[in-house]
């Protein structure tokens, strides 16, 4: 697995709590899959519409997935570049 070093920003577009995974939309690729275990604060409060900051890795099967996911409340805009 190869992990990128630049954190990405996006929005959770789908969350399936019964399965423990969801998808994050962001610019540059199609929606990125993430597992509940990748969310730093746990999965208790994940909701579609929440902002997310994350790293993207390529798994052993060549699929992209989000890791080291940090959540922001729905409606909070994350900006890139630290400004």
C-alpha positions in Angstrom: 0.0 0.0 0.0 1.3 3.4 -0.9 0.1 6.4 1.2 0.2 10.0 -0.2 1.6 12.7 2.0 -0.8 15.5 1.0 -4.1 15.6 2.9 -7.2 15.8 0.8 -10.6 17.5 1.6 -14.0 16.3 0.6 -17.6 15.7 1.8 -19.1 12.5 3.0 -21.8 11.6 0.4 -22.8 8.1 1.6 -22.6 6.4 5.0 -23.8 2.8 5.6 -23.6 2.4 9.4 -24.8 -1.2 9.3 -21.8 -2.1 7.1 -19.3 0.3 8.7 -18.2 2.1 5.6 -19.0 5.0 3.3 -17.8 7.2 0.5 -16.2 10.7 0.4 -16.5 12.9 -2.7 -13.6 15.2 -3.6 -12.0 16.7 -6.7 -9.6 14.7 -8.7 -11.0 11.2 -8.5 -14.3 9.4 -8.2 -15.8 9.0 -4.7 -13.3 7.4 -2.3 -14.2 4.5 -0.1 -13.5 4.6 3.7 -14.0 2.3 6.6 -15.2 3.3 10.1 -11.8 2.2 11.5 -10.1 5.0 9.4 -12.1 7.8 11.3 -10.0 9.3 14.1 -13.0 10.2 16.2 -14.8 6.9 15.7 -18.0 6.3 13.7 -20.7 7.3 16.1 -21.5 10.7 14.6 -20.8 10.2 10.8 -23.4 11.8 8.7 -23.7 12.5 4.9 -22.8 16.2 4.3 -20.0 16.3 6.8 -16.7 17.6 5.7 -13.7 15.3 5.8 -9.9 15.7 5.6 -8.0 12.5 4.8 -5.1 10.7 3.1 -5.6 8.5 0.1 -3.9 5.1 -0.3 -4.0 2.4 -2.9 -4.8 -0.9 -1.4 -3.4 -4.3 -2.3 -6.1 -4.7 -5.0 -5.3 -1.4 -6.6 -8.4 0.4 -5.2 -8.2 3.9 -3.7 -9.4 4.3 -0.1 -9.3 7.1 2.5 -7.4 6.7 5.7 -6.6 9.0 8.7 -10.0 10.6 8.2 -10.8 13.7 10.3 -14.5 14.8 10.3 -16.0 18.4 10.3 -19.6 19.2 11.1 -22.0 19.3 8.2 -21.9 22.7 6.5 -18.3 23.5 7.6 -16.1 24.4 4.7 -12.6 23.1 4.7 -10.0 25.1 2.8 -6.9 23.8 1.2 -3.5 25.4 1.6 -3.9 26.5 5.2 -5.3 30.0 4.4 
